[in-house]
Amino acid sequence: KIDRRSGKKMEDNPKMVKSGDAAIINLVPSKPMCVEAFSEYPPLGRFAVRDMKQTVAVGVIKEVDKSVEAGKATKAAQKAQK
């Protein structure tokens, strides 16, 4: 958890984040996503998490790890990585 105004760390590894809280998280998608860091390309640097047709989280992408796991990428995506 971090303070929304100052950006200072308030708590390490919280069990949950409530409405109105801010946090830096590591998100691993189950399917491929087309995203970039906000600093590199702002239109692809934001995200929203929805559950049961309700938005439960929104955020800005700080960093992207573009590692590809074997068998998870399409042929076109594998070709683009080369």
N, C-alpha and C positions, 0 to 999 in steps of 0.2 A: 504494500500500500504506500502511496505517496500523498503528500499534501497537495491539493488541487491548485493552490495559489503560489506556494513557494517552490514546489517540485521536490522538496526534501523527503527522504525516506522516513516513513512513520513506523512501519512494521514489516518484518521479513516473513515470507511464506504464510500469509493469512489463509485461514480455512475457507473464507468466503469474502466476497466484496458486495456490499449493499448498494442500494440505489443512491446515487449522489457521490459515491466514493470514486477515487481515481487509483489506478494501479498500472504497473508495467508487467505485462504477461508474455509468456512464450506460447504461441498458438501453433499447433501442428494440425493442418487440415487432413481430413480423411480422403479427400479427392483433390486432384490438381486445381490450383487457383491461379488466376492471372493477376498478380499484384506487384507493386514496386514500393520502395521506400518513399515516403512523402517528400523527402528532400530531393530525390532524384526525378520523380514524376508525380506531381500532386494529384492528377486525376485518378491514378491507380493507387494512391497512398492512403486511402481511407477505407474503413470496413464497417459493416454492421452485422451483428449476430441476431438471428431471429429464431424464436421458438414458439410453436403453436400460433403462427401469424402475428406475433407480437415482437417488437424490437426489444431485446434484453441487454444489448451492449453496443456501443459505437466507439470507434477509436481511430487513431492515426498510426500508420505503420512506420516504425523507426528503423527496422533492419530486416532484410530478407536473406534467408539461407537457401540458396538455389541448388541444394543437393538433390539428386534424382536417385530414387531407389530402383534397383533392377526389377523389370517387369511392370512397373507402375506407369511408365510414360508411353505415349503413342509413338509410332515410328517417326512422325513429323516432329515431335518434341525431341526425340533422341537425335535426329538429324540437326536440329537447331542448336543443340548443345555442343556439337562438334565444331 
